[in-house]
Amino acid sequence: MTLRLLCRLILLAPLLAAACAPGRGQFAPVCPVPGLVKPLSELTRYRAGSRDLRDLEVRARIVDIAGTCKPGRTGTVAVSVKVVAEAVRGPGASSEAYRLPVFVAVTEGADIRDKTLFWLPVEFPRGRNTVRAASEEIEMELPVAQNVTAAAYGIVAGFQLTPEEVEAFRRDRR
């Protein structure tokens, strides 16, 4: 490669990079801040009717919630969220596979604007008692306007607990 050609490529590099960027006056959309609902970021499941450690089937915790944003349809921002959990198989486990009940919610202040429930599958390979599992991407669209960006919202994740698990959590925290 000649020195002249190399110099031209170096001078053209910023122009090529600019071609991939948003147009003049356009910016990548602001994303909501992801977070965990602390009391709901951990899940402990026992065999039915028991709270004995020997009957512990699975214990899990959400370790990450991450997402991306891009312009959506007119007046919206498209948000894609992934939840990552770590699970430990307990001594009372009766299976190598579990489905953990997870939710992702859009909040605006103290209000929940939208909520998606799904099952996060975890599978314990032979000889392993700890695994990490990532959800499929959860797609959401958030309404935005000139004076309301996606930063006005929050994205939270947690485990969807049964009424009995909520009561046990409250009892254990006293």
Secondary structure, 3 states (H helix, E strand, C coil): CCHHHHHHHHHHHHHHHHHHCCCCCCCCCCCCEEEECHHHCEEEEECCCCCCHHHEEEEEEEEEEEEEEEECCCCEEEEEEEEEEEEEECCCCCCCEEEEEEEEEEEECCEEEEEEEEEEEEECCCCCCEEEEECCCEEEEEECECCECHHHCEEEEEECCCHHHHHHHHHHHC
